Amino acid sequence: LSSPANPYTAALLDCAEPGDGDFPFIPGRAPDLRQRPSGCPFAPRCVKARDRCRADRPEPRSHAGRLV
């Protein structure tokens, strides 16, 4: 939990940390599971998203001995 490799996990952990008085949140809404997006489901709300993220669904990969 100290160094999350997945952007969604990092965003969730950021929401759990006490901040400067503002309540941190992940902007936007989770996608409707009946109409899944073509790319990564988190791409519309991810600060690290690129065009590739919006076009292709990522496959899990190994990073530091974990699947991300």
SVG drawing of the C-alpha trace seen along z (x, -y; Angstrom):
<svg xmlns="http://www.w3.org/2000/svg" viewBox="-27 -23 37 35">
<polyline fill="none" stroke="black" stroke-width="0.4" points="0.0,0.0 3.0,-2.3 3.7,-2.4 0.7,-1.4 1.4,-0.6 -2.2,-0.8 -3.5,-4.4 -7.0,-3.4 -5.5,-2.0 -3.3,-5.1 -6.4,-7.3 -8.4,-5.3 -5.5,-5.6 -5.3,-9.3 -9.0,-9.6 -8.2,-7.9 -5.4,-10.2 -6.2,-13.2 -5.6,-16.3 -5.5,-20.1 -9.2,-20.3 -10.6,-19.5 -12.1,-16.0 -10.2,-14.3 -12.2,-12.4 -12.0,-10.7 -13.8,-12.9 -16.5,-11.6 -18.6,-8.5 -17.9,-4.8 -18.9,-3.4 -22.3,-1.8 -21.5,1.9 -24.2,2.5 -22.4,0.2 -18.7,0.8 -16.2,-1.6 -13.9,-0.2 -10.7,-1.1 -9.8,-1.1 -12.9,-1.6 -11.0,-4.1 -9.5,-6.1 -12.2,-9.0 -11.3,-9.6 -7.6,-8.9 -5.0,-11.7 -2.5,-9.4 -4.7,-8.3 -3.5,-8.5 -5.2,-7.9 -4.1,-4.3 -6.0,-3.9 -9.2,-5.1 -8.9,-2.8 -7.5,0.5 -8.5,2.4 -5.3,3.1 -4.2,6.7 -3.0,7.4 0.8,7.3 3.4,8.2 5.0,5.3 7.2,5.9 5.8,9.3 2.1,8.2 -0.5,8.2 -1.5,4.6"/>
</svg>
